[in-house]
Amino acid sequence: MTVKTEQQTRRDLIDPLLEKAGWNLKDRTKVVLEVDTKQSNFKTRDYQTIDETLRNDADSAYVDYLLLDSAGSPLAIVEAKRTSRDPVLGQQQAEMYADDINSQTGKDLFIFLTNGFEVWFWNRPHESLRMVKGFHSRDALERLRFQNISKKSFLDVPIRPEIVDRPYQIEAVKRVLEGTERGRRKFLIVQATGTGKTRVAIAIIDVLLRSNRAQKILFLADRKALRDQAYNDGFKVFFPNESKIRVYSGNVDKNKRLFASTIQTFQDCYQDFSPGDFDVIISDESHRSIYYKWKDVFTYFDAIEIGLTATPAELIDRNTFRFFECEEGNPTALYTYEQAVEDRWLAPFDIYEARTHFQIAGIKPEDVPNEVIRDLVEKGIEPWEINFEGMPSKFISQGSMPFSTRSLMTSFGTSSGLMPAI
């Protein structure tokens, strides 16, 4: 790999990343290059550049990029390093530039550190430095600045009982809010089917909105029914005055505040947003949706991420816990089916075991109709995974089959009109 100079890095790598996030480098109302933080007058927005102060005798310090807000005032700085250097090495230098500007304006600036391959974002002094997938847009940074200034204590924003009123639901909401207060950004909620995961998510969103901790929310599900449930029973009922959208295609009105979409649909349009365009992302049935090709959607955004799943904790893939930064086997909140039955929120059930044609005969890729193959691919299941040999009835139980095979049997059995799957 050819090592680039800092100027080459900026021209070939950093400039395109800024342009992608909406920062027009030719528009001086948005970006000013090589600004002298010692000799500029930031109160009057008189930004002196290297061409104007390099040859005089006064002290100078040049920030690589100064990003301006919609009023033309300093909003963020970008400290660039060549590709061969660790961008975090510029942290102290960037702090000096930010302090120079703060000494005149009394306002904190966002800081980006980059070498073209890595981008680090620092919401100083409110949050720790973290790696992101790209630069935030102007709108995203102005929104985050508003939250920094206007956020309320969670103690002053009670959980609305009309959204959740069961003890385990309230406990789940509190655990996420407490983690947010401590600076955590990833959470995993495991609750048995029928105990109100979506209600818990809506209650969390409600507190974050009313405390000015979040303004743009994305609810992602892997099925249309779950998307519609969140939109119809959640957004429309509890946030009637918020602008909202149910996403049906890749052409999305980005000016809304609440978004409900399937992960399959959002896969086609997520890069039309900047990494900072959402404050919170809810992932329903997250044990499935954070894998395969869809994982890029979640890793792209710099947002608080909350995973919801009804799959028992002991059956969740270990990667799920790692993704949500939970100690293995310990989700943020856990409410099991057994607990729900004991507390009389759910009724007990008995398993009825039966053999299907596919369990006996097995399934091969060539046996599967094309429309089912397409449906499975949309769910992140590769066709080559479809290879189930079949087994005698005494060995059959739902837990003995891989998830992909159970999904296939459900799809194939229903579409072909054969014996229904378990």
ZALO-873584 format. One line per 5 residues: number of its first residue (from 1); for each residue x, y, z of C-alpha. Coordinates in Angstrom, 2 decimals. Layout:
<sites>
NUM	X:Y:Z  ...
</sites>
This chain:
<sites>
1	0.00:0.00:0.00  1.34:3.42:-0.98  1.82:5.72:1.99  0.13:9.06:1.34  1.28:12.43:2.63
6	-1.14:14.40:4.78  -2.12:16.58:1.82  -2.73:13.51:-0.37  -4.72:11.89:2.44  -6.90:14.95:2.73
11	-7.47:15.27:-1.01  -8.02:11.58:-1.82  -9.70:10.23:1.32  -10.87:12.83:3.83  -12.35:15.39:1.42
16	-14.65:12.78:-0.22  -15.83:11.58:3.21  -16.73:15.14:4.20  -18.50:15.75:0.90  -20.50:12.54:1.38
21	-21.81:13.89:4.70  -22.89:17.14:3.03  -19.88:19.31:3.81  -19.24:21.22:0.57  -15.57:22.15:0.79
26	-16.02:24.92:-1.77  -18.72:26.59:0.31  -17.07:28.85:2.87  -20.37:29.13:4.77  -19.94:25.45:5.65
31	-16.21:24.66:5.75  -13.09:26.79:6.13  -9.68:25.18:5.62  -6.47:25.83:7.55  -7.99:28.30:10.01
36	-5.60:30.04:12.40  -7.05:29.47:15.87  -4.70:32.03:17.44  -5.32:35.01:15.16  -8.93:34.51:14.03
41	-11.80:36.39:15.68  -14.36:33.66:16.24  -16.90:35.98:17.83  -17.17:38.08:14.67  -16.60:35.02:12.43
46	-13.45:36.54:10.97  -11.67:33.33:10.08  -8.02:33.96:9.24  -6.43:31.19:7.18  -2.87:30.04:6.67
51	-2.51:32.19:3.54  -3.27:35.28:5.60  -1.21:34.72:8.75  1.66:32.37:7.87  4.14:35.14:7.21
56	3.44:37.45:10.16  5.22:37.26:13.50  2.23:36.51:15.74  1.52:33.06:17.20  -0.37:30.74:14.91
61	-2.03:27.33:15.09  -3.88:25.91:12.11  -6.85:23.57:12.33  -7.17:21.47:9.17  -10.94:21.87:8.74
66	-13.35:24.16:10.60  -16.98:23.04:10.15  -19.56:25.80:10.58  -23.15:25.68:11.80  -26.11:27.14:9.89
71	-25.40:30.57:11.43  -21.77:30.49:10.28  -20.32:29.90:13.76  -17.80:27.19:14.68  -19.43:23.80:15.14
76	-16.69:21.17:14.78  -13.05:20.75:13.88  -11.32:18.00:11.93  -7.71:17.09:12.67  -6.15:15.14:9.80
81	-3.15:12.80:9.82  -1.49:10.95:6.99  -2.63:7.38:6.33  0.38:5.84:8.05  -0.31:7.56:11.38
86	-2.78:6.74:14.12  -5.41:9.51:14.00  -5.82:9.45:17.78  -2.33:10.92:18.01  -3.93:14.21:17.01
91	-6.20:14.28:20.05  -4.15:16.70:22.15  -3.54:18.96:19.19  -7.26:19.05:18.40  -8.04:19.87:22.04
96	-5.76:22.88:21.81  -7.58:24.16:18.73  -10.98:23.60:20.37  -9.84:25.40:23.53  -8.59:28.37:21.51
101	-12.04:28.75:19.95  -13.86:28.09:23.23  -11.85:30.82:24.96  -13.50:33.34:22.61  -16.98:31.89:22.13
106	-17.54:30.03:25.42  -18.89:27.08:23.42  -17.60:23.52:23.09  -16.82:22.13:19.66  -17.15:18.62:18.33
111	-13.86:17.02:17.34  -13.11:14.57:14.54  -9.74:12.81:14.23  -8.97:10.96:11.00  -6.28:9.49:8.78
116	-8.69:8.81:5.93  -9.19:5.17:6.89  -10.36:5.69:10.46  -12.62:8.44:11.75  -12.90:9.13:15.49
121	-15.59:11.36:16.97  -15.42:13.21:20.28  -18.47:14.87:21.80  -16.24:16.69:24.24  -16.71:16.99:27.20
126	-19.95:15.03:27.31  -18.88:11.63:25.93  -15.73:9.62:25.36  -13.85:9.47:22.08  -15.20:6.71:19.81
131	-14.61:5.38:16.31  -17.35:6.07:13.75  -17.98:5.13:10.13  -17.76:8.65:8.75  -18.47:12.32:9.41
136	-21.76:13.54:10.85  -23.83:15.95:8.81  -24.38:19.55:9.89  -27.97:18.77:10.92  -26.79:15.81:13.01
141	-24.18:17.88:14.84  -26.58:20.76:15.47  -29.11:18.29:16.85  -26.51:16.74:19.14  -25.40:20.20:20.29
146	-29.01:20.97:21.24  -29.14:17.75:23.28  -25.88:18.61:25.05  -27.25:21.99:26.08  -30.89:21.08:26.77
151	-30.87:17.55:28.17  -32.84:16.96:31.36  -32.22:14.58:34.22  -34.06:11.29:33.90  -35.25:11.88:37.46
156	-37.35:14.76:36.16  -38.94:12.69:33.36  -41.07:9.88:34.83  -41.94:6.74:32.88  -45.48:7.04:31.55
161	-47.68:4.34:33.13  -50.02:4.35:30.14  -47.14:2.90:28.11  -45.72:0.41:30.63  -46.98:-0.39:34.12
166	-45.73:-3.90:34.88  -42.76:-4.11:37.27  -40.47:-6.05:34.92  -41.18:-3.60:32.09  -40.41:-0.60:34.27
171	-37.22:-2.30:35.45  -36.08:-2.86:31.85  -36.67:0.81:31.00  -34.77:1.96:34.09  -31.78:-0.26:33.31
176	-31.42:1.24:29.85  -31.79:4.79:31.17  -29.26:4.17:33.95  -26.81:2.74:31.42  -27.32:5.74:29.16
181	-26.55:8.05:32.07  -23.27:6.18:32.61  -22.31:6.58:28.95  -23.26:3.13:27.65  -24.55:3.03:24.09
186	-25.60:-0.59:23.55  -28.30:-2.58:25.33  -29.99:-5.98:24.95  -33.47:-6.67:26.31  -34.58:-10.31:26.43
191	-38.28:-10.85:27.16  -40.59:-13.78:26.52  -43.03:-13.46:23.64  -46.19:-11.69:24.74  -44.65:-9.73:27.63
196	-44.43:-6.39:25.82  -40.99:-5.85:24.29  -42.33:-3.22:21.91  -44.04:-1.40:24.78  -40.73:-1.30:26.65
201	-39.01:0.12:23.58  -41.70:2.78:23.17  -41.40:3.74:26.86  -37.61:4.15:26.48  -38.09:6.27:23.35
206	-40.67:8.40:25.16  -38.34:9.22:28.08  -35.42:9.96:25.75  -37.57:12.30:23.66  -39.02:14.18:26.65
211	-35.61:14.52:28.31  -34.09:15.97:25.11  -31.65:13.05:24.96  -32.85:11.97:21.50  -34.83:13.39:18.60
216	-34.35:10.97:15.69  -35.38:7.35:16.27  -35.17:4.34:13.94  -37.13:1.16:14.72  -35.93:-1.79:12.64
221	-37.61:-5.20:12.42  -37.01:-8.25:10.26  -40.71:-8.68:9.42  -43.37:-6.29:8.16  -45.76:-7.30:10.94
226	-43.28:-6.18:13.60  -42.61:-2.93:11.74  -46.34:-2.22:11.49  -46.88:-3.07:15.16  -44.24:-0.55:16.22
231	-45.69:2.11:13.92  -49.41:1.57:14.50  -49.48:0.51:18.15  -46.46:2.51:19.24  -45.62:5.64:17.25
236	-49.17:6.57:16.23  -50.69:5.94:19.64  -48.09:7.43:21.98  -46.42:10.06:19.77  -49.33:11.59:17.85
241	-47.64:14.97:17.46  -44.24:13.69:16.28  -43.46:13.54:12.58  -43.16:9.89:11.64  -42.81:7.58:8.67
246	-43.28:3.92:7.87  -40.55:3.13:5.36  -41.69:1.16:2.32  -38.85:1.86:-0.10  -35.36:3.27:-0.37
251	-36.73:6.75:-1.08  -37.06:8.12:2.47  -38.05:11.56:3.78  -35.09:12.17:6.09  -36.77:15.12:7.81
256	-39.05:12.91:9.91  -38.24:12.16:13.56  -39.59:8.63:13.99  -38.84:5.92:11.42  -40.18:2.35:11.33
261	-38.76:0.01:8.71  -37.85:-3.55:7.96  -34.13:-4.15:7.92  -34.45:-5.48:4.37  -35.86:-2.18:3.13
266	-33.44:-0.01:5.08  -30.51:-1.99:3.70  -31.15:-0.24:0.38  -31.02:3.33:1.68  -29.00:3.58:4.90
271	-25.96:5.09:3.20  -28.10:8.01:2.06  -27.89:9.13:5.70  -24.82:10.33:7.57  -23.58:8.13:10.45
276	-24.93:10.67:12.95  -28.45:10.98:11.57  -30.09:8.80:14.26  -29.87:9.12:18.02  -31.40:5.72:18.82
281	-31.84:2.52:16.81  -34.17:-0.20:18.08  -33.54:-3.67:16.63  -36.49:-6.03:17.06  -35.62:-9.75:17.00
286	-32.02:-8.58:17.16  -30.59:-12.10:17.51  -31.37:-12.47:13.80  -31.18:-8.97:12.33  -27.65:-8.00:13.39
291	-26.10:-10.76:11.26  -25.48:-11.49:7.59  -25.53:-8.56:5.19  -27.73:-6.50:7.53  -25.02:-6.01:10.14
296	-23.63:-3.12:8.11  -26.75:-1.08:8.83  -26.15:-1.26:12.58  -22.41:-0.69:12.49  -22.80:2.29:10.12
301	-24.75:4.54:12.48  -23.32:6.32:15.52  -26.39:5.82:17.71  -27.57:4.27:20.94  -28.53:0.71:19.95
306	-31.17:-1.30:21.77  -31.74:-4.93:20.82  -35.02:-6.72:21.55  -35.48:-10.47:21.43  -37.78:-13.17:22.77
311	-35.21:-15.91:22.30  -34.13:-17.31:25.71  -30.76:-15.96:26.78  -29.14:-19.40:26.84  -30.07:-19.93:23.17
316	-28.80:-16.61:21.87  -25.61:-16.76:19.85  -22.64:-15.47:21.85  -21.96:-12.89:19.16  -25.24:-11.21:20.07
321	-23.98:-10.50:23.57  -20.67:-9.27:22.20  -22.42:-7.01:19.68  -24.45:-5.34:22.41  -21.43:-5.25:24.73
326	-23.11:-7.39:27.38  -21.22:-9.80:29.55  -21.83:-13.20:28.00  -25.16:-14.57:29.08  -26.14:-11.36:30.89
331	-28.40:-9.08:28.86  -29.30:-5.62:30.06  -32.73:-6.87:31.12  -34.11:-10.41:31.22  -37.66:-11.64:31.76
336	-38.16:-15.32:30.97  -41.22:-17.30:30.01  -40.99:-19.17:33.31  -41.02:-15.88:35.23  -43.96:-14.61:33.19
341	-45.94:-17.78:33.90  -45.11:-17.62:37.60  -46.18:-13.97:37.71  -49.34:-14.89:35.77  -48.68:-12.57:32.86
346	-48.59:-15.61:30.52  -50.44:-18.91:30.53  -48.42:-22.16:30.46  -48.45:-24.33:27.35  -47.65:-27.91:26.40
351	-45.58:-28.84:23.35  -47.32:-31.05:20.80  -44.73:-32.94:18.78  -45.56:-34.11:15.28  -43.64:-35.27:12.24
356	-43.75:-33.34:9.00  -42.91:-34.59:5.53  -39.69:-32.56:5.55  -38.55:-33.87:8.89  -38.83:-37.41:7.60
361	-37.58:-36.97:4.04  -35.16:-34.11:4.57  -34.63:-31.02:2.42  -32.04:-30.24:-0.26  -31.47:-26.91:-2.02
366	-32.86:-28.32:-5.26  -36.15:-29.18:-3.51  -36.94:-25.59:-2.64  -39.10:-23.38:-4.91  -37.45:-20.23:-6.22
371	-39.88:-17.93:-4.43  -38.99:-19.55:-1.09  -35.28:-19.23:-1.87  -35.78:-15.51:-2.49  -37.70:-15.14:0.76
376	-34.94:-16.88:2.73  -32.19:-14.82:1.12  -34.07:-11.68:2.21  -33.96:-13.05:5.75  -30.20:-13.50:5.51
381	-30.24:-17.30:5.01  -27.96:-18.55:2.25  -29.30:-21.30:-0.08  -26.30:-23.54:0.55  -27.33:-23.77:4.21
386	-30.45:-25.69:3.22  -29.28:-29.24:3.75  -31.35:-31.25:6.21  -30.98:-35.03:6.00  -34.19:-35.97:7.79
391	-34.47:-38.20:10.85  -36.72:-40.80:12.48  -39.58:-39.53:14.59  -38.01:-40.53:17.90  -35.16:-38.05:17.29
396	-37.31:-35.16:16.16  -37.86:-32.08:18.27  -38.01:-28.46:17.32  -34.82:-27.70:19.20  -32.89:-30.34:17.22
401	-33.15:-28.49:13.92  -31.06:-25.48:12.93  -32.90:-22.15:12.74  -32.52:-21.95:8.97  -34.18:-25.35:8.52
406	-37.11:-24.47:10.78  -37.57:-21.23:8.84  -37.43:-23.10:5.56  -39.96:-25.68:6.72  -42.33:-22.92:7.75
411	-41.99:-21.15:4.41  -41.92:-24.25:2.21  -44.59:-26.15:4.10  -47.02:-23.24:3.97  -46.37:-22.41:0.33
416	-46.66:-25.99:-0.88  -49.76:-26.85:1.10  -48.10:-29.87:2.70  -48.20:-30.85:6.36  -47.67:-27.72:8.51
421	-44.33:-27.23:10.22  -43.90:-27.32:14.00
</sites>
